[in-house]
Amino acid sequence: MHKHYDVIVAGAGPAGLAIASALGREGLSIVCVDSKANQPWENNTCAWADEIRPLGLDKYCDRIWPKIEIIFAENSRKVLVGAYAHFDNGKLRNALRKDIEETIAQETIAVAHDAKASTVTLKNGDKLRAIIVVDATGHAHRLMEKPTKEADSFQNVLGILARVEKHPYNLEHMILMDFRSGFLGKKNHPPTFLYAMPFAPDLAFFEETSLADNPGVPFDLLRERLHQRLEHMKIKILKVEKNEEGALAMNPVVPDLKQRVIGYGLAGGFVHAATGWSVARSLAQAGPAARSIAEGIRAGQPPDSIADQTYKLLWPPEILRMRKIHKSGGEFFTKIGLPAQIQFFKFFFSFPGTMWNTYLSWNSTLMKVNRSLFIPPDKNTV
């Protein structure tokens, strides 16, 4: 026996809950399916503050750093105008879940389509039926057509949230990149850096990572360097509160935009190929995508037409063009060493206007980047 819905959303991470919640607010009958649906989110969820404030989502953050710092060397650093936000996972998750009609803690394994709807099969054998299916299962692509080309460039991350005696970072600054590598001597290949979020004088998240690498930097090497770095900085760890480890595909292909299943979040290729982030885009486009789906269902459009119009909304030509530029930029870092990376970022973050903010935003376009060169940054530029 099939259960019938307007929309089935596979995946209960930030992207899945965002689109499911938005669909629920449209008055559609929704089910969100994920084997980990009842488990808390463990990884840090972050975004540029300027991208989430217009959505009213900054109220679900437990920390917003008003400035962002890049450390190139012991006596060379730059403080950027632009705030960085860290979500309280529990608050954000609860806010997104409240408009979802039903959640099923099961794994989706297959989907079959007919002219009027789609049937999703769960691992336990149950079948669910809906007019539209949204795949937000990340790089697993559980229900979408598999990409013709897999990502081959990865940003591997290994971090710890730690209680320490003290750390040297300004509590008002989020450390986007700390490139200091004197502790490595000449053994600084592959290039890595520290990403750090200081929460209190004795509490910070420290993460060793890379921009992109093919293949990703080995986790054992990241772990070794992180502890070497902290020891060199004389940061004494009293207690590790949480460990984080992951591999983020930096150059996933844009999905086939003619398929019936709508890819969303990581599954839909939302990863910014220059930064690796996708959460802000997933949160920002949930409302428009849900409206597109709801309008199509209310108008009695066939599922293929609804999927087509939604994909066109998510991937307009100007975003597709910019995606190619971001992808080329990301791949550039797999070919250069640490000194060249440092010189590049000294140049990049010195561009006039607000270019760096615009280029690194999820919705940047060539026109926006060109215009941003002539928009003066905030008067508090450091």
Protein Blocks (a to p, Z undefined) as FASTA:
>chain_A
ZZddfbdcedjbfklmmmmmmmmmnopacddddfklmpccfbdcdddfklmmmnopmmmp
cbdcfbdcddfbfklccddedddddddfklmmmmmmmmpfbacddddfbdcddfkbccdd
dfkopacddfbdcdfebjnommbccdfbdcfbdcdddddddddfbdcbdfkbccfbacbf
klnommlcccdddddddfbfkbccdddddfbdcddddfklmmmmmmmmmmmnopacfbdf
bdcdddddfkbccddfkbfbdcehjlnopacfknopaklmmmmmmmmmmmmmmmmmmnop
afklmmmmmmmmmmgfklmmmmmmmmmmmmmmmmccfklmmmmmmmmmmpghjllmmmmp
mkbcfklmmmmmmmccdfkbZZ
